[in-house]
Amino acid sequence: MVFPPIREDLRGLTPYGAPQLPLDRVPVQLNVNENPYGPSPECVADIARSVAGAAASLNRYPDREFTELRTALAAYLSRDTAAGVGSEQVWAANGSNEVMLQILQAFGGPGRVALSFAPTYSMYPEYARDAMTEWVVGHRAEDFSLDLDRARALVEERRPSVVLLPSPNNPTGTTLPPAAVSLLCEAAGDGLVVVDEAYGEFRRGGTPSALELLPRHRNLVVTRTMSKAFALAGARLGYLAADPAICDAIRVVRLPYHLSAVTQATALAALRHAPELLSRVDDLRAERDATVAWLREKGFTVADTDANFALFGRFPDRHAVWQALVGRGVLIREVGPEGWLRVSIGTAAEMAAFRQALDDVMEEAA
Ligand SMILES: Cc1ncc(COP(=O)(O)O)c(C=O)c1O
């Protein structure tokens, strides 16, 4: 008898998680695609007031339907689509991680398939595993775009209940054109197509959000998060927009009162400060484009990116480079296909420290 009596398919597995190293030892942390800019004192004060208001009634369960928050999120999303988004089309949970797990719990399950295209976000197979769903993975082209004929053929062959399509993709930064999303929504038939727009706000001008396609495809789900552009990773708030029937189905699997009163109060206050919290997106985009240009000048291969990170390579021993950067106080991420590394975009000073450290490491290795 093995102790503890964990499910056989989980035996020996290690929990997911990027290294969290102490800031005093590794001061430049560019590894989990956070927004490097914290909220202003005014925003902090508003969040504190809002949370204090919620604290006075913490003896009561929170609004299970988070009605006010759903309305505020719908108003925020409506900026990205001419058709607008109604509050009945919005669902939220503790991070988009939880939103996607709930999607797999409601729409996956034994005998059903979830599908994505690698390289992609490494949590997807974990949601599938945890929801007892078969995981099928297709592959992206050499430049990390989707070969649409092959993607459609795989969807038609495996008939997944859920297709997970991040746009921009993590760890490559690649976006999906709306025509590709439409084509895969049609190919998926009754299956759901989840366009994960965790990094949606960072996309370059002229790249529309998949939100615009919602009126055309009942099986389309667009997920977002407040963790990235919104600079609120610590609050844990992710959400989706979809047909109201999809939100109703998710209600069946959600835990009662899953969004605490404190989370709801924090997110509502942050949404009131949306223009401020999002104001650094343009700076981060500019810093990203400058980082990509610099890396290319230095002779690295860099994936085209619409996100707040860049995947670059290729290193014969990427772990050695990652480790040497840590030794110089710069933490990036060893993720994606063998030979590549991913750097999140930080402040101008952090990116200068990254460039200096990488220059030093490459010089030493030469
Ligand atoms: C593509 C993608 N989707 C979803 C998430 C989950 O973010 P959160 O749970 O903080 O909303 C991440 C986090 O890094 C991500 O990279």
The ligand as a MOL file (V3000), in Angstrom:
LIG
                    3D

  0  0  0     0  0            999 V3000
M  V30 BEGIN CTAB
M  V30 COUNTS 16 16 0 0 0
M  V30 BEGIN ATOM
M  V30 1 C -1.7000 31.6320 -21.3860 0
M  V30 2 C -2.0610 31.7830 -19.9450 0
M  V30 3 N -3.3190 31.5840 -19.5830 0
M  V30 4 C -3.7090 31.7000 -18.3000 0
M  V30 5 C -2.8100 32.0310 -17.3060 0
M  V30 6 C -3.3090 32.0600 -15.8860 0
M  V30 7 O -3.2590 33.2790 -15.2970 0
M  V30 8 P -4.1160 33.6280 -13.9920 0
M  V30 9 O -4.5610 32.3440 -13.3670 0
M  V30 10 O -3.2070 34.4170 -13.1480 0
M  V30 11 O -5.2970 34.3960 -14.4960 0
M  V30 12 C -1.4790 32.2520 -17.6280 0
M  V30 13 C -0.5000 32.5940 -16.5690 0
M  V30 14 O 0.6510 32.7790 -16.7430 0
M  V30 15 C -1.0930 32.1230 -18.9930 0
M  V30 16 O 0.1760 32.2980 -19.3620 0
M  V30 END ATOM
M  V30 BEGIN BOND
M  V30 1 1 1 2
M  V30 2 1 2 3
M  V30 3 2 2 15
M  V30 4 2 3 4
M  V30 5 1 4 5
M  V30 6 1 5 6
M  V30 7 2 5 12
M  V30 8 1 6 7
M  V30 9 1 7 8
M  V30 10 2 8 9
M  V30 11 1 8 10
M  V30 12 1 8 11
M  V30 13 1 12 13
M  V30 14 1 12 15
M  V30 15 2 13 14
M  V30 16 1 15 16
M  V30 END BOND
M  V30 END CTAB
M  END
